[in-house]
Amino acid sequence: MHHITLLCVGPIKTKWIAEGCAHFLGRLGHAIQMEVVEVPASKQTDPAKQQAEESERLLEAIGKREGDIWILDERGKAMTSSVFASSLGTLRDAGRTAIFVLGGAYGLTDAVRKRAYRILKLSDMTFPHELCRLVFLEQLYRATEINKGSGYHH
């Protein structure tokens, strides 16, 4: 079974987003071994300090794991769902794990981006980080369904 880790900042506070994430995590449980690791959100009020503190916590979590690191970041490269599915299939077939990193409200530092195997952009638009988690989990589920050949993606 393919192992994927999502490293992210803080718990989800918005009820409907938490429900959506739980929905897709439940569906993913049949296809992959999924681990979601939430590092504590910073209590800093200054955006740069908040970003730095959260990025440091994410780097520490990355250091405890092995796998190809995919950074979810607005500066990344966009990918269609089919190309994403193909990329995940290639990793799975090679027996490699994937670690996806999603920053907090103010994003990630360059130190985190430098650790990337790939930097992936979910959209040209800007979304709240909680919503990015939901969109990512749906796309991850979609990728597994594309790779299975189900009718979910049409």
GIDAGI-V22486 format. One record per residue. N is the residue number from 1. PSI is psi as a letter, one per 20 degrees, with the letter a starting at -180 (999 if undefined). D_CENTER is the distance of its C-alpha to the mean C-alpha in Angstrom with 2 decimals. Layout:
# GIDAGI-V22486
N/PSI/D_CENTER + N/PSI/D_CENTER
This chain:
# GIDAGI-V22486
1/p/18.44 + 2/p/15.18 + 3/p/13.02 + 4/p/9.22 + 5/p/7.72 + 6/o/4.79 + 7/p/6.58 + 8/r/7.22 + 9/p/10.65 + 10/r/13.25 + 11/r/13.87 + 12/p/13.84 + 13/h/17.41 + 14/o/17.82 + 15/g/19.29 + 16/h/18.55 + 17/g/14.80 + 18/g/14.86 + 19/g/16.98 + 20/g/14.80 + 21/g/11.76 + 22/h/14.44 + 23/g/15.83 + 24/h/12.97 + 25/h/12.27 + 26/g/16.04 + 27/h/16.17 + 28/h/13.61 + 29/h/15.78 + 30/i/18.40 + 31/h/16.60 + 32/r/14.31 + 33/o/14.18 + 34/p/11.02 + 35/p/10.61 + 36/p/8.92 + 37/o/10.26 + 38/o/11.16 + 39/q/13.13 + 40/p/16.03 + 41/q/16.08 + 42/q/18.85 + 43/j/22.16 + 44/q/23.28 + 45/h/24.64 + 46/p/24.55 + 47/g/21.33 + 48/g/21.61 + 49/h/22.22 + 50/g/19.37 + 51/g/16.92 + 52/g/18.70 + 53/g/18.72 + 54/h/15.07 + 55/h/14.23 + 56/g/16.86 + 57/h/15.45 + 58/g/12.04 + 59/h/14.27 + 60/g/16.30 + 61/h/13.58 + 62/g/12.60 + 63/h/16.36 + 64/j/16.72 + 65/r/14.70 + 66/p/15.34 + 67/r/13.31 + 68/p/12.10 + 69/o/9.70 + 70/p/7.45 + 71/p/7.21 + 72/o/5.96 + 73/q/9.53 + 74/i/12.54 + 75/i/14.55 + 76/a/12.74 + 77/p/14.15 + 78/q/13.90 + 79/p/13.88 + 80/r/15.55 + 81/h/14.24 + 82/g/16.93 + 83/h/16.11 + 84/g/12.44 + 85/g/14.08 + 86/g/16.62 + 87/g/14.41 + 88/h/12.72 + 89/h/16.32 + 90/g/17.63 + 91/g/15.41 + 92/g/16.39 + 93/h/19.97 + 94/i/20.11 + 95/k/19.05 + 96/q/16.15 + 97/q/13.02 + 98/p/9.53 + 99/o/7.45 + 100/p/3.95 + 101/p/4.98 + 102/p/5.21 + 103/a/8.99 + 104/b/11.64 + 105/h/14.20 + 106/j/15.56 + 107/b/12.65 + 108/q/12.78 + 109/r/15.92 + 110/h/17.08 + 111/h/17.23 + 112/g/13.46 + 113/h/13.33 + 114/i/16.24 + 115/i/14.41 + 116/p/12.31 + 117/g/13.15 + 118/q/11.67 + 119/o/10.60 + 120/p/9.22 + 121/p/10.45 + 122/h/9.75 + 123/q/13.36 + 124/i/16.44 + 125/r/16.71 + 126/p/15.40 + 127/q/13.76 + 128/q/13.59 + 129/h/10.35 + 130/g/10.95 + 131/h/11.37 + 132/h/8.21 + 133/g/6.50 + 134/g/9.33 + 135/g/9.27 + 136/g/5.90 + 137/h/7.42 + 138/g/10.62 + 139/h/9.85 + 140/g/8.73 + 141/g/11.96 + 142/g/13.81 + 143/g/13.15 + 144/h/14.57 + 145/h/17.40 + 146/g/18.18 + 147/h/18.49 + 148/i/20.75 + 149/k/22.76 + 150/r/22.70 + 151/j/23.75 + 152/g/20.55 + 153/p/19.84 + 154/999/23.07
